[in-house]
Structures are given as C-alpha cells and as structure tokens.
C-alpha cells in the first residue's frame, strides 16, 4: 500500500475487487511508487526490517511479497526467503528483480498455503492483511507453517487513521466493527479499484490470540531521519518523529 488512505465507503453496491486482479493492472506503476515513496521506502519497510532484527540463516515467508523489495532486503541480510503473492503480475516483476532462482509462488492468503507444517522461522505479512475481511483462516494457515516459537511480523493500516480523517471532515465516524473501504488508485497511467477492510484494534488483537499467537510487540515506529528532507511538503505540519499511518505487530507462535 503506497498512497495514504482516503475516505471509506461503508456501503458498497458492487462486488469487492480482487486484490490480485487489481494489482495486475497497476503492477508496473505500483512497483515504481513502492521503491521511493515516503510510506513504503522511508517508513514501512525500514520499520519492518528493524523489527525483524538479525535474520541470518532464518527461513522467512514473505507473505504478499509484491515486486520483491522486502524479499531482496531480507535476502541481502542472510535470510532464506520464500515469497508468495496473489498477483501474477507483481510476481513477474519480483522475478525480474530477484532472479530465476528466487523461490516465488502464486498463492492466495485467503486459502490454504502450499507449505508443510513448521516450514518457516518467520512469516512477514507486510501491508496485506487489511485486504481480507476474515483474518481467521489466514492466521490459522500462517500459524501452521510457522515452527513452534516462530514469529509473525505484521503491518496494517493503522485502525485510527480513517475514523480520524472522517472526524476532521465533520462526520461522526463509526470505529467499532469491520467496514469495507474502496479506493481508486491510479499508477503508471492505469487505474484499479482497491478494496480494504478496516477494523478496530481490539478485533485485530482478538484475531491474533484466537489463532494461537502471543503478542510481543505493538509498534508505532518513527520514520527514518532523512525522510523529512526528502519530503518537505508532507512534513510541513509534522514536528515530531512520527506520524499516523501504519501499525506494526510482532507475534509469537505458541
């Protein structure tokens, strides 16, 4: 997810867009945006790598790997990485970046994963769970493919962002409950309709614990220092080292 969230549509009459089809259409433009954007390159990805720590020799599943920037960074740090994504278009770009020997597979996080029990030391789900209405089956599968004591690292849209935006617009937002949000993204000259599911913090934590995870970290990390100089307009009204964007979790498989 590169752009910041926009207003949600609580009542959507059309079918929810398929994330894989949506990303196939904007794959080239999204990958280019992801490389240099404030939200991805100077906030989310550095924060995720910091939470991952020393990954030398660890078997890591990059769940929702997109065009592969996080996969590449983890591999450079000595991890043994497997990447999955529902978008064949994004995986084609990842293959170009990572080489023919990279372990990349088309897989939908809403369904069963093509891995045996306990296959990974870590799973990283970077900005992907908020595409799913029901986290239960997905978290159960991620728990299954983790070894006992393995880690699930998650980043999602911060649950306070959309209610805050709506409040500032003079509305009375509904924070509790799971709500669908539709956005139109235009990248590389192509437009796709993207579907997200916003949920309150308690729904997130309850889903994690119900799936057998122990929450060890909840983080609202700072952006990297050089971001302020590179994006002066975005930081015109931000004086501190943090802004409201994504929320991060480190979970341990019981």
Buried (B, 14 or more C-beta within 10 A) or exposed (E): BBBBBEBBBBEBEEEBBBBBBBBBBBBBBBBBBBEEBBBBBBBBBBBBBEBBEEBEEBBBBBBBBBBBBBBBBBBEBEBBBBBBBBBEBBBBBBBEEBEEEBEBEEBBBBEEBEBEEBBBBBBBBBBBBBBBEEBEBBBEBBBBBBBEEBBBBBBBBBBBBBBBBBEEEEEEBBBEEEBBBBBEBEBBEBEBBBBBBBBBEEBBBEBBBEBBBEEEEEBBBBBBEEBBEEBEEBBEEBEEEEBEBBBBBBBBBE
